[in-house]
């Protein structure tokens, strides 16, 4: 089931590339018959315009994207906290008979663990990103050990509540 999803994703990317290539070939031939060598100005001007726009908006987009990732991380951590609190509330205060809710509890725990695993990998990638950036901008400083950024270690994120 998962391999099929991956294969379908790959197929959709390849089909998009193929269709784009074919449309580009057709449009290139069409405009070449009309404009000749000036046809090359079309993709050149599009690429140049997009490059200038990227240069102008890059920092703002990067900040917004990082802010979005932090907000998403907070939301996922809130869900994990809710599940954790729910699991540590005494059964009698939940008013659920002991023989009911077991499967739902396990599903919630599994979902929370999956979210934590995802968060752990994202945080590990972020730590590696920061480590590379830090050491390219501060070459004389000591490198932290790999264990300090490993996901199995509890690391405070420093994100304000």
N, C-alpha and C positions, 0 to 999 in steps of 0.2 A: 504494500500500500504506500509506504513512504518512498520507495524507489520509483514507483510510478509517478508520484507527485514531482520528484526531482527531474525525472525524464521529461515530463510534460512542461516543466519550467524551462528546461534546456531547449526543448523543441520550440516553445514560444519565442525565446530569444533568437534562436537561429532563423525562424520564419520571419521575424521582424527585420533581422539583418538582410535576409534574402530579398524581401519585398522592397526594403529601402534601397538596396543596391539596384534592383531592376527599375524602380521609379527614377533613381538618379541617372541610370544609363539612358532611359527614354528621354528625360528632360534635357540631359546634356546633348544628346543627338538633335533634339528639336531646336534648342537654342543655338547650337553650333550652325545649323542650317540657316538660321536667321541672322546671327551676330558674328559668326566666324570666331576668330581667336579671342574676341572680347567676351566670349562666353565664360572664360576663366575668371573674369571679374566678379561674376555672381557668387560662386562659392568662396572666393577670397574676401569679398566684402561681408558676407554672412559670418565667416569665421572671425574676421577682424572685429566686427561689431560685437559679437558674443564675447570675444576676448576682452574688449574694453569694458563691457558691462560686468563681466566677471571680476575684473580688477577693481572696479568701483564698488561693487556690492559684496565682495568676498568676506570682509571682516564682519559686517553686519549679519550676513547669513550664517557665518560660523558661530557667532554669539547666540543667535536665535536657535540654531540647531542644538548647541550645547545646553541652553536653557530648557529646551523641549526634552532632551534626554534626562536632565536632572529631575524635571517635573514628572516624567514617566517613571523614573526610578523611585521617586517618593511615593507615587500612587501604588506601585507594586509592593513597596515595603509596607504601606498602610494595609493593603489586603492581607499580606503575610501576618502582620501584627494582629489583625482582626481574627484570623483563623487561629493564631496562637492563643489569643485570649479566650476564644470560644472553646478551645480544647482544654484549657486549664481552669475553666469554670466548673465547679462541682455539678455532678449530674442532677442532684435534687433541685438545684436552683434553676436548671434549664427546663424542668418539668417534662423531661423526655424519659419514657420507660427505658430500662437498661437494655431490653432486647430490640429497641428500635433506634434508627439513626446510625447504626454502625457502618453501613456501607456509605452513607452520605458523609460521615466523618472521615472515612478513609479516602473518599474522593477529594474532599476538601484538603486533607493533608497532602495527598499526591499533587494536587494542583499547586499548593503553597510551596512544596518542595521543588516542583518544576520551575516556578517563578524564582525561587531563591537560587537555583542552579543557573538560570538565565542571567540573573542579576550578578551572580558571582563571576561568570565569564565576561560580562560586559565590564565589570569593575576591574578584572584582571587585565583586559585589553586596554582600558583607560590608564591603568598604572604603567603598563609597558609603554604606551604612547607618551605619557608624561616623563618617564625615565629617559627615553630617547631624546625628547625635546630638551630636558634639563641638561643632559650631558653634552648636547651639541651647543648649548648656550653657555655652559659653565664647565669647560674642559678640565680645569685644575681640581675640581671637587672630587671627593671620594664617591665611588659608585656604591649605592646600597646593595645589599646582598639580594640574590634572587628570592630567598625565603621571605624577605620583607614584603614583596609584592605578590607572593604566591596566594591563590585564592583559598587555600586551606587555613591560612592565618586570618584571624579576626583583625580587621583594619578599620579604624575610625575614619569616616569619609570627610569629616569636617563641614558637612553641609548643615547650615543652620536650620533649626526646626521651624 
